[in-house]
Amino acid sequence: MTTFMPPAPPAPPPTSGHAVQLSIVHAQEYSRGLAALGCIFLIGRAIALIPVFIVLYFLKIAAFIAAWILQFAVLLTGTYPEGGHGFVTGYLRLSVRMEAWLFGLTDQYPGFSLQP
């Protein structure tokens, strides 16, 4: 049985002064079916994430190469190109969403989008 989950409220503005912030909303209730998958030492959730693992594997290689090349752009121009920044941060977003779902912090499957 799947229940509709309203979208999470937007993250509050950074308060610690750090450039990177992570906010995961604590839900009032979580899916008991997904918790049953997680009780089997996370194996059930990991199996469900196989497609995301495959996509992340190739994105990780691409993000590593892109970040390395973009360091030369920073060296030569003093700026980090907007498109490269969007791609690398998108990879990191997807990676964090995948791990949050794997460890049961959220019931929303991570999907494959690099967008917030």
TAPETA-V113632 format. One line per field, one symbol per residue. ss: DSSP state (a for helix, b for strand, c for the rest). psi: psi as a letter, one per 30 degrees, with the letter a starting at -180 (. if undefined). burial: 1 if it has 16 or more other C-alpha atoms within 10 Angstrom, else 0. A space follows every 50 residues. Layout:
# TAPETA-V113632
ss = ???
psi = ???
burial = ???
This chain:
# TAPETA-V113632
ss = cccccccccccccccccccccccccccccccaaaaaaaacccaaaaaaca aaaaaaaaaaaaaaaaaaaaaaaaaaaccccaaaaaaaaaaaaaaaaaaa aacccccccccccccc
psi = kklkjlkkllkllkfffkfkkkkjkjleklkeeeeeeffhhgeeeeefge eeeeeeeeeeeeeeeeeeefeeeeeefgljkeeeeeeeeeeeeeeeeeee eeggflfjkfagkfl.
burial = 00000000000000000000000000000000011011000101110010 01000100110010001001000000000000000011111111101101 1101011001000100
